[in-house]
Amino acid sequence: MQESKMDEMVLTVGTGSTWAMRAALVLGLTGFKWREQVFELKDAAALHRLKQQAPAGLVPWLVHDGVRVHDSLAIAEYLHELCPDRGLYPADPARRALARSLCAELHSGFGQIRSRLPYFLGAPRKQEPPLEALSELARLQVIWAQAGASFYFGAPGILDAFYAVMAQRLFNYGIALPGAAGAYQQHLLAWPLWQATLERAGKDWPALAAKSQG
Ligand SMILES: N[C@@H](CCC(=O)N[C@@H](CS)C(=O)NCC(=O)O)C(=O)O
């Protein structure tokens, strides 16, 4: 693995990692330049190397200016602090509190959806929503319905980045939420920055991971 220069921003990710995709998407919102270091999470030797380097044994983590920050939510917060005027969180304190609450809810919740509808890269396949996940889907319905066919607070931010992966996860299983919540889901799916991140995660990350083992 390449050493990082002091002022360089390096995001370490893993193939197929949804948490890493969220961090990469937030980075994309900042306008900063960064480099990605990728571990192949299905490869035992790569995982072993990851465990030796990773503060918590997991991806993602970000290195910048001698600072190392791990966990997607902490990375998002760090990036917001670096560029508070960029609008990653809303300027209004009440809206910012709501954004933070909903990001934290996503970060620590939705366990049934996560385990019963595991994320995959590739062609969507149709599946009925599992019974165990229905209450979480209902909760998403409530959250997303507040947004409608736009970004949650008008301009794209951390909240949209966090929920974009969820929008894609449901889409991958042929699950389209109805009404205003569905409009938000479609908006996230069509978001060019999300599409670019998805493309990179699907193609560039495996290629970079293969190269770094050479
Ligand atoms: N809550 C953490 C979750 C990180 C996480 O679970 N990363 C997974 C990939 S999505 C990982 O590193 N797995 C490697 C392993 O379990 O050995 C975050 O938001 O960053």
PDBQT file of the ligand as one rigid body, heavy atoms in Angstrom, charges set to zero:
ROOT
HETATM    1  N1  LIG A 301     -20.271   1.590  11.344  1.00  0.00    +0.000 N 
HETATM    2  C1  LIG A 301     -19.100   1.446  10.539  1.00  0.00    +0.000 C 
HETATM    3  C2  LIG A 301     -19.249   0.128   9.819  1.00  0.00    +0.000 C 
HETATM    4  C3  LIG A 301     -18.007  -0.262   9.050  1.00  0.00    +0.000 C 
HETATM    5  C4  LIG A 301     -18.120  -1.673   8.505  1.00  0.00    +0.000 C 
HETATM    6  O1  LIG A 301     -18.907  -2.511   8.976  1.00  0.00    +0.000 OA
HETATM    7  N2  LIG A 301     -17.289  -1.970   7.483  1.00  0.00    +0.000 N 
HETATM    8  C5  LIG A 301     -17.282  -3.294   6.855  1.00  0.00    +0.000 C 
HETATM    9  C6  LIG A 301     -17.527  -3.171   5.358  1.00  0.00    +0.000 C 
HETATM   10  S1  LIG A 301     -19.109  -2.486   5.006  1.00  0.00    +0.000 SA
HETATM   11  C7  LIG A 301     -15.894  -3.908   7.008  1.00  0.00    +0.000 C 
HETATM   12  O2  LIG A 301     -14.898  -3.237   7.113  1.00  0.00    +0.000 OA
HETATM   13  N3  LIG A 301     -15.828  -5.251   7.027  1.00  0.00    +0.000 N 
HETATM   14  C8  LIG A 301     -14.587  -5.955   7.132  1.00  0.00    +0.000 C 
HETATM   15  C9  LIG A 301     -14.671  -7.013   8.184  1.00  0.00    +0.000 C 
HETATM   16  O3  LIG A 301     -15.736  -7.163   8.790  1.00  0.00    +0.000 OA
HETATM   17  O4  LIG A 301     -13.673  -7.709   8.374  1.00  0.00    +0.000 OA
HETATM   18  C10 LIG A 301     -18.969   2.656   9.599  1.00  0.00    +0.000 C 
HETATM   19  O5  LIG A 301     -19.969   3.363   9.450  1.00  0.00    +0.000 OA
HETATM   20  O6  LIG A 301     -17.899   2.930   9.065  1.00  0.00    +0.000 OA
ENDROOT
TORSDOF 0
